[in-house]
Amino acid sequence: MVTPFKGEKRDVLAFIANVDTAFEVIDPRNESTLFKFVLTRINGESRTAIAQTNLETWEEFKEFLKNTYTEKRTLDYHANQLFITK
């Protein structure tokens, strides 16, 4: 149900969506077990980076993934895009 995550920026949002769905359908009493399972689905260099953090919940982990693996767009980038579309 939860696909592996290898640290690819293009896959992070799909991984987050899959895990969010899993947390929506699971019994709340089993959330800590599911979180441990999700951590086992991390592979490659991402596993090393995550092992050095002290994340205890899916929400904390999700924020970490978004901050680390999603592309950051600056204000200059958005301004440039706005001027290009004119």
PDB file of N, CA, C and O in Angstrom:
ATOM      1  N   MET A   1       0.817  -1.190   0.000  1.00  0.00           N
ATOM      2  CA  MET A   1       0.000   0.000   0.000  1.00  0.00           C
ATOM      3  C   MET A   1       0.871   1.269   0.000  1.00  0.00           C
ATOM      4  O   MET A   1       0.541   2.240  -0.681  1.00  0.00           O
ATOM      5  N   VAL A   2       1.957   1.268   0.742  1.00  0.00           N
ATOM      6  CA  VAL A   2       2.867   2.415   0.765  1.00  0.00           C
ATOM      7  C   VAL A   2       4.073   2.056  -0.095  1.00  0.00           C
ATOM      8  O   VAL A   2       4.821   1.127   0.208  1.00  0.00           O
ATOM      9  N   THR A   3       4.238   2.806  -1.163  1.00  0.00           N
ATOM     10  CA  THR A   3       5.354   2.545  -2.073  1.00  0.00           C
ATOM     11  C   THR A   3       6.659   3.020  -1.452  1.00  0.00           C
ATOM     12  O   THR A   3       6.646   3.939  -0.633  1.00  0.00           O
ATOM     13  N   PRO A   4       7.780   2.420  -1.820  1.00  0.00           N
ATOM     14  CA  PRO A   4       9.068   2.858  -1.282  1.00  0.00           C
ATOM     15  C   PRO A   4       9.431   4.267  -1.753  1.00  0.00           C
ATOM     16  O   PRO A   4       9.019   4.697  -2.830  1.00  0.00           O
ATOM     17  N   PHE A   5      10.193   4.968  -0.946  1.00  0.00           N
ATOM     18  CA  PHE A   5      10.681   6.298  -1.298  1.00  0.00           C
ATOM     19  C   PHE A   5      12.196   6.251  -1.306  1.00  0.00           C
ATOM     20  O   PHE A   5      12.814   5.872  -0.311  1.00  0.00           O
ATOM     21  N   LYS A   6      12.803   6.636  -2.430  1.00  0.00           N
ATOM     22  CA  LYS A   6      14.242   6.552  -2.600  1.00  0.00           C
ATOM     23  C   LYS A   6      14.931   7.912  -2.569  1.00  0.00           C
ATOM     24  O   LYS A   6      16.127   8.008  -2.844  1.00  0.00           O
ATOM     25  N   GLY A   7      14.187   8.961  -2.235  1.00  0.00           N
ATOM     26  CA  GLY A   7      14.792  10.281  -2.149  1.00  0.00           C
ATOM     27  C   GLY A   7      14.681  11.107  -3.407  1.00  0.00           C
ATOM     28  O   GLY A   7      15.284  12.177  -3.501  1.00  0.00           O
ATOM     29  N   GLU A   8      13.915  10.629  -4.384  1.00  0.00           N
ATOM     30  CA  GLU A   8      13.729  11.377  -5.625  1.00  0.00           C
ATOM     31  C   GLU A   8      12.734  12.515  -5.382  1.00  0.00           C
ATOM     32  O   GLU A   8      11.632  12.295  -4.880  1.00  0.00           O
ATOM     33  N   LYS A   9      13.139  13.723  -5.745  1.00  0.00           N
ATOM     34  CA  LYS A   9      12.266  14.880  -5.535  1.00  0.00           C
ATOM     35  C   LYS A   9      10.940  14.750  -6.272  1.00  0.00           C
ATOM     36  O   LYS A   9       9.908  15.223  -5.794  1.00  0.00           O
ATOM     37  N   ARG A  10      10.970  14.115  -7.425  1.00  0.00           N
ATOM     38  CA  ARG A  10       9.731  13.998  -8.207  1.00  0.00           C
ATOM     39  C   ARG A  10       8.747  13.008  -7.582  1.00  0.00           C
ATOM     40  O   ARG A  10       7.566  13.014  -7.931  1.00  0.00           O
ATOM     41  N   ASP A  11       9.211  12.162  -6.670  1.00  0.00           N
ATOM     42  CA  ASP A  11       8.352  11.145  -6.066  1.00  0.00           C
ATOM     43  C   ASP A  11       7.848  11.501  -4.683  1.00  0.00           C
ATOM     44  O   ASP A  11       6.990  10.798  -4.149  1.00  0.00           O
ATOM     45  N   VAL A  12       8.351  12.570  -4.083  1.00  0.00           N
ATOM     46  CA  VAL A  12       8.032  12.855  -2.689  1.00  0.00           C
ATOM     47  C   VAL A  12       6.546  13.160  -2.480  1.00  0.00           C
ATOM     48  O   VAL A  12       5.965  12.699  -1.497  1.00  0.00           O
ATOM     49  N   LEU A  13       5.927  13.912  -3.366  1.00  0.00           N
ATOM     50  CA  LEU A  13       4.512  14.253  -3.172  1.00  0.00           C
ATOM     51  C   LEU A  13       3.609  13.034  -3.331  1.00  0.00           C
ATOM     52  O   LEU A  13       2.605  12.911  -2.630  1.00  0.00           O
ATOM     53  N   ALA A  14       3.958  12.137  -4.242  1.00  0.00           N
ATOM     54  CA  ALA A  14       3.191  10.894  -4.395  1.00  0.00           C
ATOM     55  C   ALA A  14       3.344  10.021  -3.155  1.00  0.00           C
ATOM     56  O   ALA A  14       2.373   9.422  -2.693  1.00  0.00           O
ATOM     57  N   PHE A  15       4.551   9.947  -2.619  1.00  0.00           N
ATOM     58  CA  PHE A  15       4.790   9.167  -1.402  1.00  0.00           C
ATOM     59  C   PHE A  15       3.971   9.738  -0.246  1.00  0.00           C
ATOM     60  O   PHE A  15       3.325   8.990   0.488  1.00  0.00           O
ATOM     61  N   ILE A  16       3.996  11.047  -0.086  1.00  0.00           N
ATOM     62  CA  ILE A  16       3.236  11.694   0.992  1.00  0.00           C
ATOM     63  C   ILE A  16       1.742  11.418   0.830  1.00  0.00           C
ATOM     64  O   ILE A  16       1.060  11.131   1.814  1.00  0.00           O
ATOM     65  N   ALA A  17       1.232  11.500  -0.383  1.00  0.00           N
ATOM     66  CA  ALA A  17      -0.189  11.236  -0.628  1.00  0.00           C
ATOM     67  C   ALA A  17      -0.539   9.791  -0.285  1.00  0.00           C
ATOM     68  O   ALA A  17      -1.586   9.535   0.309  1.00  0.00           O
ATOM     69  N   ASN A  18       0.320   8.851  -0.650  1.00  0.00           N
ATOM     70  CA  ASN A  18       0.064   7.442  -0.327  1.00  0.00           C
ATOM     71  C   ASN A  18       0.016   7.218   1.175  1.00  0.00           C
ATOM     72  O   ASN A  18      -0.866   6.523   1.679  1.00  0.00           O
ATOM     73  N   VAL A  19       0.959   7.806   1.883  1.00  0.00           N
ATOM     74  CA  VAL A  19       0.998   7.620   3.337  1.00  0.00           C
ATOM     75  C   VAL A  19      -0.183   8.325   3.995  1.00  0.00           C
ATOM     76  O   VAL A  19      -0.772   7.788   4.934  1.00  0.00           O
ATOM     77  N   ASP A  20      -0.538   9.511   3.523  1.00  0.00           N
ATOM     78  CA  ASP A  20      -1.725  10.199   4.056  1.00  0.00           C
ATOM     79  C   ASP A  20      -2.957   9.319   3.919  1.00  0.00           C
ATOM     80  O   ASP A  20      -3.759   9.217   4.847  1.00  0.00           O
ATOM     81  N   THR A  21      -3.107   8.688   2.769  1.00  0.00           N
ATOM     82  CA  THR A  21      -4.250   7.802   2.543  1.00  0.00           C
ATOM     83  C   THR A  21      -4.227   6.635   3.514  1.00  0.00           C
ATOM     84  O   THR A  21      -5.263   6.262   4.063  1.00  0.00           O
ATOM     85  N   ALA A  22      -3.066   6.062   3.726  1.00  0.00           N
ATOM     86  CA  ALA A  22      -2.945   4.946   4.668  1.00  0.00           C
ATOM     87  C   ALA A  22      -3.338   5.380   6.078  1.00  0.00           C
ATOM     88  O   ALA A  22      -4.011   4.633   6.789  1.00  0.00           O
ATOM     89  N   PHE A  23      -2.926   6.573   6.487  1.00  0.00           N
ATOM     90  CA  PHE A  23      -3.287   7.052   7.818  1.00  0.00           C
ATOM     91  C   PHE A  23      -4.778   7.359   7.932  1.00  0.00           C
ATOM     92  O   PHE A  23      -5.338   7.275   9.025  1.00  0.00           O
ATOM     93  N   GLU A  24      -5.421   7.710   6.839  1.00  0.00           N
ATOM     94  CA  GLU A  24      -6.852   7.992   6.868  1.00  0.00           C
ATOM     95  C   GLU A  24      -7.678   6.728   7.094  1.00  0.00           C
ATOM     96  O   GLU A  24      -8.730   6.776   7.731  1.00  0.00           O
ATOM     97  N   VAL A  25      -7.209   5.614   6.580  1.00  0.00           N
ATOM     98  CA  VAL A  25      -8.013   4.378   6.650  1.00  0.00           C
ATOM     99  C   VAL A  25      -7.649   3.469   7.819  1.00  0.00           C
ATOM    100  O   VAL A  25      -8.365   2.507   8.098  1.00  0.00           O
ATOM    101  N   ILE A  26      -6.560   3.757   8.496  1.00  0.00           N
ATOM    102  CA  ILE A  26      -6.129   2.879   9.588  1.00  0.00           C
ATOM    103  C   ILE A  26      -6.792   3.271  10.900  1.00  0.00           C
ATOM    104  O   ILE A  26      -7.138   4.432  11.118  1.00  0.00           O
ATOM    105  N   ASP A  27      -6.961   2.298  11.755  1.00  0.00           N
ATOM    106  CA  ASP A  27      -7.483   2.535  13.096  1.00  0.00           C
ATOM    107  C   ASP A  27      -6.488   3.421  13.847  1.00  0.00           C
ATOM    108  O   ASP A  27      -5.297   3.113  13.865  1.00  0.00           O
ATOM    109  N   PRO A  28      -6.941   4.504  14.462  1.00  0.00           N
ATOM    110  CA  PRO A  28      -6.023   5.419  15.155  1.00  0.00           C
ATOM    111  C   PRO A  28      -5.138   4.737  16.196  1.00  0.00           C
ATOM    112  O   PRO A  28      -4.052   5.231  16.497  1.00  0.00           O
ATOM    113  N   ARG A  29      -5.579   3.628  16.740  1.00  0.00           N
ATOM    114  CA  ARG A  29      -4.768   2.909  17.727  1.00  0.00           C
ATOM    115  C   ARG A  29      -3.513   2.304  17.102  1.00  0.00           C
ATOM    116  O   ARG A  29      -2.553   1.994  17.808  1.00  0.00           O
ATOM    117  N   ASN A  30      -3.519   2.136  15.771  1.00  0.00           N
ATOM    118  CA  ASN A  30      -2.391   1.514  15.077  1.00  0.00           C
ATOM    119  C   ASN A  30      -1.487   2.511  14.350  1.00  0.00           C
ATOM    120  O   ASN A  30      -0.633   2.110  13.559  1.00  0.00           O
ATOM    121  N   GLU A  31      -1.671   3.798  14.612  1.00  0.00           N
ATOM    122  CA  GLU A  31      -0.896   4.815  13.902  1.00  0.00           C
ATOM    123  C   GLU A  31       0.606   4.717  14.170  1.00  0.00           C
ATOM    124  O   GLU A  31       1.407   4.925  13.259  1.00  0.00           O
ATOM    125  N   SER A  32       0.991   4.410  15.387  1.00  0.00           N
ATOM    126  CA  SER A  32       2.429   4.320  15.677  1.00  0.00           C
ATOM    127  C   SER A  32       3.053   3.143  14.939  1.00  0.00           C
ATOM    128  O   SER A  32       4.199   3.231  14.497  1.00  0.00           O
ATOM    129  N   THR A  33       2.324   2.052  14.799  1.00  0.00           N
ATOM    130  CA  THR A  33       2.823   0.896  14.052  1.00  0.00           C
ATOM    131  C   THR A  33       2.942   1.236  12.569  1.00  0.00           C
ATOM    132  O   THR A  33       3.928   0.878  11.924  1.00  0.00           O
ATOM    133  N   LEU A  34       1.944   1.924  12.033  1.00  0.00           N
ATOM    134  CA  LEU A  34       2.001   2.330  10.631  1.00  0.00           C
ATOM    135  C   LEU A  34       3.170   3.283  10.404  1.00  0.00           C
ATOM    136  O   LEU A  34       3.859   3.178   9.389  1.00  0.00           O
ATOM    137  N   PHE A  35       3.403   4.201  11.324  1.00  0.00           N
ATOM    138  CA  PHE A  35       4.517   5.134  11.183  1.00  0.00           C
ATOM    139  C   PHE A  35       5.845   4.377  11.127  1.00  0.00           C
ATOM    140  O   PHE A  35       6.710   4.703  10.314  1.00  0.00           O
ATOM    141  N   LYS A  36       6.009   3.381  11.975  1.00  0.00           N
ATOM    142  CA  LYS A  36       7.233   2.570  11.947  1.00  0.00           C
ATOM    143  C   LYS A  36       7.371   1.854  10.608  1.00  0.00           C
ATOM    144  O   LYS A  36       8.472   1.751  10.067  1.00  0.00           O
ATOM    145  N   PHE A  37       6.253   1.358  10.072  1.00  0.00           N
ATOM    146  CA  PHE A  37       6.272   0.701   8.772  1.00  0.00           C
ATOM    147  C   PHE A  37       6.670   1.693   7.679  1.00  0.00           C
ATOM    148  O   PHE A  37       7.469   1.365   6.802  1.00  0.00           O
ATOM    149  N   VAL A  38       6.116   2.897   7.731  1.00  0.00           N
ATOM    150  CA  VAL A  38       6.440   3.933   6.738  1.00  0.00           C
ATOM    151  C   VAL A  38       7.943   4.206   6.745  1.00  0.00           C
ATOM    152  O   VAL A  38       8.552   4.356   5.686  1.00  0.00           O
ATOM    153  N   LEU A  39       8.527   4.269   7.909  1.00  0.00           N
ATOM    154  CA  LEU A  39       9.973   4.511   8.002  1.00  0.00           C
ATOM    155  C   LEU A  39      10.770   3.404   7.327  1.00  0.00           C
ATOM    156  O   LEU A  39      11.857   3.657   6.808  1.00  0.00           O
ATOM    157  N   THR A  40      10.247   2.185   7.325  1.00  0.00           N
ATOM    158  CA  THR A  40      10.960   1.087   6.662  1.00  0.00           C
ATOM    159  C   THR A  40      10.874   1.195   5.151  1.00  0.00           C
ATOM    160  O   THR A  40      11.640   0.531   4.452  1.00  0.00           O
ATOM    161  N   ARG A  41       9.969   2.008   4.622  1.00  0.00           N
ATOM    162  CA  ARG A  41       9.794   2.172   3.185  1.00  0.00           C
ATOM    163  C   ARG A  41      10.744   3.210   2.602  1.00  0.00           C
ATOM    164  O   ARG A  41      10.711   3.471   1.400  1.00  0.00           O
ATOM    165  N   ILE A  42      11.585   3.800   3.435  1.00  0.00           N
ATOM    166  CA  ILE A  42      12.565   4.785   2.995  1.00  0.00           C
ATOM    167  C   ILE A  42      13.848   4.043   2.636  1.00  0.00           C
ATOM    168  O   ILE A  42      14.340   3.229   3.418  1.00  0.00           O
ATOM    169  N   ASN A  43      14.382   4.322   1.464  1.00  0.00           N
ATOM    170  CA  ASN A  43      15.579   3.633   0.989  1.00  0.00           C
ATOM    171  C   ASN A  43      16.662   4.619   0.596  1.00  0.00           C
ATOM    172  O   ASN A  43      16.413   5.818   0.475  1.00  0.00           O
ATOM    173  N   GLY A  44      17.862   4.105   0.397  1.00  0.00           N
ATOM    174  CA  GLY A  44      18.969   4.891  -0.137  1.00  0.00           C
ATOM    175  C   GLY A  44      19.494   5.927   0.837  1.00  0.00           C
ATOM    176  O   GLY A  44      19.437   5.754   2.055  1.00  0.00           O
ATOM    177  N   GLU A  45      20.007   7.011   0.267  1.00  0.00           N
ATOM    178  CA  GLU A  45      20.588   8.083   1.071  1.00  0.00           C
ATOM    179  C   GLU A  45      19.555   8.745   1.970  1.00  0.00           C
ATOM    180  O   GLU A  45      19.896   9.288   3.021  1.00  0.00           O
ATOM    181  N   SER A  46      18.304   8.701   1.562  1.00  0.00           N
ATOM    182  CA  SER A  46      17.236   9.292   2.366  1.00  0.00           C
ATOM    183  C   SER A  46      17.152   8.611   3.722  1.00  0.00           C
ATOM    184  O   SER A  46      16.906   9.259   4.739  1.00  0.00           O
ATOM    185  N   ARG A  47      17.356   7.314   3.731  1.00  0.00           N
ATOM    186  CA  ARG A  47      17.290   6.551   4.986  1.00  0.00           C
ATOM    187  C   ARG A  47      18.352   7.045   5.968  1.00  0.00           C
ATOM    188  O   ARG A  47      18.086   7.163   7.164  1.00  0.00           O
ATOM    189  N   THR A  48      19.536   7.328   5.472  1.00  0.00           N
ATOM    190  CA  THR A  48      20.607   7.829   6.318  1.00  0.00           C
ATOM    191  C   THR A  48      20.255   9.204   6.882  1.00  0.00           C
ATOM    192  O   THR A  48      20.464   9.466   8.066  1.00  0.00           O
ATOM    193  N   ALA A  49      19.726  10.071   6.037  1.00  0.00           N
ATOM    194  CA  ALA A  49      19.356  11.423   6.480  1.00  0.00           C
ATOM    195  C   ALA A  49      18.251  11.367   7.529  1.00  0.00           C
ATOM    196  O   ALA A  49      18.286  12.107   8.512  1.00  0.00           O
ATOM    197  N   ILE A  50      17.286  10.502   7.324  1.00  0.00           N
ATOM    198  CA  ILE A  50      16.153  10.412   8.243  1.00  0.00           C
ATOM    199  C   ILE A  50      16.563   9.750   9.552  1.00  0.00           C
ATOM    200  O   ILE A  50      16.031  10.088  10.610  1.00  0.00           O
ATOM    201  N   ALA A  51      17.494   8.820   9.493  1.00  0.00           N
ATOM    202  CA  ALA A  51      17.956   8.138  10.704  1.00  0.00           C
ATOM    203  C   ALA A  51      18.592   9.115  11.685  1.00  0.00           C
ATOM    204  O   ALA A  51      18.619   8.855  12.888  1.00  0.00           O
ATOM    205  N   GLN A  52      19.098  10.224  11.186  1.00  0.00           N
ATOM    206  CA  GLN A  52      19.757  11.207  12.043  1.00  0.00           C
ATOM    207  C   GLN A  52      18.784  12.213  12.654  1.00  0.00           C
ATOM    208  O   GLN A  52      19.183  13.074  13.438  1.00  0.00           O
ATOM    209  N   THR A  53      17.520  12.103  12.295  1.00  0.00           N
ATOM    210  CA  THR A  53      16.509  13.006  12.854  1.00  0.00           C
ATOM    211  C   THR A  53      15.797  12.320  14.007  1.00  0.00           C
ATOM    212  O   THR A  53      15.929  11.112  14.202  1.00  0.00           O
ATOM    213  N   ASN A  54      15.057  13.084  14.751  1.00  0.00           N
ATOM    214  CA  ASN A  54      14.319  12.545  15.891  1.00  0.00           C
ATOM    215  C   ASN A  54      12.826  12.778  15.673  1.00  0.00           C
ATOM    216  O   ASN A  54      12.161  13.404  16.499  1.00  0.00           O
ATOM    217  N   LEU A  55      12.313  12.275  14.571  1.00  0.00           N
ATOM    218  CA  LEU A  55      10.912  12.477  14.221  1.00  0.00           C
ATOM    219  C   LEU A  55      10.072  11.350  14.820  1.00  0.00           C
ATOM    220  O   LEU A  55      10.420  10.175  14.703  1.00  0.00           O
ATOM    221  N   GLU A  56       8.962  11.721  15.461  1.00  0.00           N
ATOM    222  CA  GLU A  56       8.178  10.721  16.163  1.00  0.00           C
ATOM    223  C   GLU A  56       6.773  10.538  15.619  1.00  0.00           C
ATOM    224  O   GLU A  56       6.096   9.581  15.995  1.00  0.00           O
ATOM    225  N   THR A  57       6.310  11.428  14.740  1.00  0.00           N
ATOM    226  CA  THR A  57       4.954  11.296  14.190  1.00  0.00           C
ATOM    227  C   THR A  57       4.998  11.482  12.683  1.00  0.00           C
ATOM    228  O   THR A  57       5.972  11.995  12.132  1.00  0.00           O
ATOM    229  N   TRP A  58       3.931  11.056  12.028  1.00  0.00           N
ATOM    230  CA  TRP A  58       3.835  11.212  10.588  1.00  0.00           C
ATOM    231  C   TRP A  58       3.811  12.691  10.207  1.00  0.00           C
ATOM    232  O   TRP A  58       4.420  13.078   9.209  1.00  0.00           O
ATOM    233  N   GLU A  59       3.131  13.507  10.970  1.00  0.00           N
ATOM    234  CA  GLU A  59       3.048  14.940  10.652  1.00  0.00           C
ATOM    235  C   GLU A  59       4.437  15.583  10.679  1.00  0.00           C
ATOM    236  O   GLU A  59       4.767  16.380   9.801  1.00  0.00           O
ATOM    237  N   GLU A  60       5.245  15.244  11.677  1.00  0.00           N
ATOM    238  CA  GLU A  60       6.608  15.768  11.738  1.00  0.00           C
ATOM    239  C   GLU A  60       7.431  15.272  10.553  1.00  0.00           C
ATOM    240  O   GLU A  60       8.181  16.027   9.936  1.00  0.00           O
ATOM    241  N   PHE A  61       7.272  13.995  10.254  1.00  0.00           N
ATOM    242  CA  PHE A  61       8.021  13.387   9.163  1.00  0.00           C
ATOM    243  C   PHE A  61       7.597  13.979   7.819  1.00  0.00           C
ATOM    244  O   PHE A  61       8.434  14.218   6.949  1.00  0.00           O
ATOM    245  N   LYS A  62       6.302  14.213   7.657  1.00  0.00           N
ATOM    246  CA  LYS A  62       5.795  14.801   6.415  1.00  0.00           C
ATOM    247  C   LYS A  62       6.382  16.196   6.203  1.00  0.00           C
ATOM    248  O   LYS A  62       6.781  16.537   5.090  1.00  0.00           O
ATOM    249  N   GLU A  63       6.437  16.994   7.250  1.00  0.00           N
ATOM    250  CA  GLU A  63       7.033  18.330   7.147  1.00  0.00           C
ATOM    251  C   GLU A  63       8.513  18.235   6.791  1.00  0.00           C
ATOM    252  O   GLU A  63       9.014  19.020   5.985  1.00  0.00           O
ATOM    253  N   PHE A  64       9.209  17.274   7.391  1.00  0.00           N
ATOM    254  CA  PHE A  64      10.617  17.061   7.076  1.00  0.00           C
ATOM    255  C   PHE A  64      10.787  16.733   5.596  1.00  0.00           C
ATOM    256  O   PHE A  64      11.658  17.294   4.931  1.00  0.00           O
ATOM    257  N   LEU A  65       9.956  15.827   5.076  1.00  0.00           N
ATOM    258  CA  LEU A  65      10.038  15.448   3.664  1.00  0.00           C
ATOM    259  C   LEU A  65       9.767  16.640   2.760  1.00  0.00           C
ATOM    260  O   LEU A  65      10.486  16.862   1.786  1.00  0.00           O
ATOM    261  N   LYS A  66       8.734  17.406   3.078  1.00  0.00           N
ATOM    262  CA  LYS A  66       8.397  18.574   2.256  1.00  0.00           C
ATOM    263  C   LYS A  66       9.535  19.596   2.268  1.00  0.00           C
ATOM    264  O   LYS A  66       9.895  20.145   1.227  1.00  0.00           O
ATOM    265  N   ASN A  67      10.093  19.845   3.442  1.00  0.00           N
ATOM    266  CA  ASN A  67      11.166  20.834   3.549  1.00  0.00           C
ATOM    267  C   ASN A  67      12.455  20.358   2.890  1.00  0.00           C
ATOM    268  O   ASN A  67      13.228  21.171   2.382  1.00  0.00           O
ATOM    269  N   THR A  68      12.689  19.065   2.892  1.00  0.00           N
ATOM    270  CA  THR A  68      13.945  18.528   2.391  1.00  0.00           C
ATOM    271  C   THR A  68      13.894  18.182   0.909  1.00  0.00           C
ATOM    272  O   THR A  68      14.869  18.402   0.192  1.00  0.00           O
ATOM    273  N   TYR A  69      12.763  17.641   0.438  1.00  0.00           N
ATOM    274  CA  TYR A  69      12.732  17.069  -0.903  1.00  0.00           C
ATOM    275  C   TYR A  69      11.855  17.801  -1.911  1.00  0.00           C
ATOM    276  O   TYR A  69      11.902  17.475  -3.098  1.00  0.00           O
ATOM    277  N   THR A  70      11.067  18.764  -1.489  1.00  0.00           N
ATOM    278  CA  THR A  70      10.289  19.503  -2.479  1.00  0.00           C
ATOM    279  C   THR A  70      11.088  20.691  -2.963  1.00  0.00           C
ATOM    280  O   THR A  70      11.939  21.232  -2.258  1.00  0.00           O
ATOM    281  N   GLU A  71      10.793  21.073  -4.167  1.00  0.00           N
ATOM    282  CA  GLU A  71      11.515  22.172  -4.794  1.00  0.00           C
ATOM    283  C   GLU A  71      11.060  23.492  -4.201  1.00  0.00           C
ATOM    284  O   GLU A  71       9.863  23.767  -4.109  1.00  0.00           O
ATOM    285  N   LYS A  72      12.013  24.295  -3.806  1.00  0.00           N
ATOM    286  CA  LYS A  72      11.711  25.605  -3.235  1.00  0.00           C
ATOM    287  C   LYS A  72      11.721  26.647  -4.342  1.00  0.00           C
ATOM    288  O   LYS A  72      12.668  26.715  -5.125  1.00  0.00           O
ATOM    289  N   ARG A  73      10.704  27.434  -4.410  1.00  0.00           N
ATOM    290  CA  ARG A  73      10.608  28.501  -5.409  1.00  0.00           C
ATOM    291  C   ARG A  73      10.724  29.839  -4.702  1.00  0.00           C
ATOM    292  O   ARG A  73      10.013  30.103  -3.732  1.00  0.00           O
ATOM    293  N   THR A  74      11.618  30.677  -5.188  1.00  0.00           N
ATOM    294  CA  THR A  74      11.829  31.987  -4.577  1.00  0.00           C
ATOM    295  C   THR A  74      10.830  32.995  -5.129  1.00  0.00           C
ATOM    296  O   THR A  74      10.143  32.736  -6.117  1.00  0.00           O
ATOM    297  N   LEU A  75      10.764  34.141  -4.475  1.00  0.00           N
ATOM    298  CA  LEU A  75       9.910  35.229  -4.940  1.00  0.00           C
ATOM    299  C   LEU A  75      10.353  35.698  -6.318  1.00  0.00           C
ATOM    300  O   LEU A  75       9.521  36.036  -7.161  1.00  0.00           O
ATOM    301  N   ASP A  76      11.660  35.718  -6.549  1.00  0.00           N
ATOM    302  CA  ASP A  76      12.181  36.107  -7.860  1.00  0.00           C
ATOM    303  C   ASP A  76      11.705  35.148  -8.951  1.00  0.00           C
ATOM    304  O   ASP A  76      11.368  35.574 -10.055  1.00  0.00           O
ATOM    305  N   TYR A  77      11.681  33.872  -8.641  1.00  0.00           N
ATOM    306  CA  TYR A  77      11.215  32.882  -9.608  1.00  0.00           C
ATOM    307  C   TYR A  77       9.762  33.163  -9.996  1.00  0.00           C
ATOM    308  O   TYR A  77       9.413  33.165 -11.176  1.00  0.00           O
ATOM    309  N   HIS A  78       8.926  33.400  -8.991  1.00  0.00           N
ATOM    310  CA  HIS A  78       7.507  33.651  -9.273  1.00  0.00           C
ATOM    311  C   HIS A  78       7.311  34.962 -10.036  1.00  0.00           C
ATOM    312  O   HIS A  78       6.463  35.034 -10.925  1.00  0.00           O
ATOM    313  N   ALA A  79       8.065  35.973  -9.709  1.00  0.00           N
ATOM    314  CA  ALA A  79       7.985  37.246 -10.424  1.00  0.00           C
ATOM    315  C   ALA A  79       8.399  37.042 -11.880  1.00  0.00           C
ATOM    316  O   ALA A  79       7.759  37.568 -12.790  1.00  0.00           O
ATOM    317  N   ASN A  80       9.460  36.282 -12.094  1.00  0.00           N
ATOM    318  CA  ASN A  80       9.921  35.997 -13.438  1.00  0.00           C
ATOM    319  C   ASN A  80       8.847  35.238 -14.229  1.00  0.00           C
ATOM    320  O   ASN A  80       8.596  35.550 -15.393  1.00  0.00           O
ATOM    321  N   GLN A  81       8.233  34.270 -13.614  1.00  0.00           N
ATOM    322  CA  GLN A  81       7.162  33.502 -14.277  1.00  0.00           C
ATOM    323  C   GLN A  81       5.997  34.415 -14.646  1.00  0.00           C
ATOM    324  O   GLN A  81       5.400  34.269 -15.713  1.00  0.00           O
ATOM    325  N   LEU A  82       5.679  35.346 -13.769  1.00  0.00           N
ATOM    326  CA  LEU A  82       4.588  36.286 -14.025  1.00  0.00           C
ATOM    327  C   LEU A  82       4.904  37.164 -15.238  1.00  0.00           C
ATOM    328  O   LEU A  82       4.044  37.383 -16.092  1.00  0.00           O
ATOM    329  N   PHE A  83       6.129  37.661 -15.308  1.00  0.00           N
ATOM    330  CA  PHE A  83       6.509  38.515 -16.425  1.00  0.00           C
ATOM    331  C   PHE A  83       6.597  37.726 -17.728  1.00  0.00           C
ATOM    332  O   PHE A  83       6.294  38.264 -18.793  1.00  0.00           O
ATOM    333  N   ILE A  84       6.996  36.490 -17.662  1.00  0.00           N
ATOM    334  CA  ILE A  84       7.100  35.650 -18.857  1.00  0.00           C
ATOM    335  C   ILE A  84       5.714  35.371 -19.457  1.00  0.00           C
ATOM    336  O   ILE A  84       5.558  35.326 -20.677  1.00  0.00           O
ATOM    337  N   THR A  85       4.716  35.187 -18.594  1.00  0.00           N
ATOM    338  CA  THR A  85       3.379  34.853 -19.092  1.00  0.00           C
ATOM    339  C   THR A  85       2.657  36.031 -19.712  1.00  0.00           C
ATOM    340  O   THR A  85       1.650  35.835 -20.391  1.00  0.00           O
ATOM    341  N   LYS A  86       3.135  37.251 -19.503  1.00  0.00           N
ATOM    342  CA  LYS A  86       2.509  38.426 -20.109  1.00  0.00           C
ATOM    343  C   LYS A  86       2.607  38.395 -21.553  1.00  0.00           C
ATOM    344  O   LYS A  86       2.130  39.310 -22.224  1.00  0.00           O
TER     345      LYS A  86
END
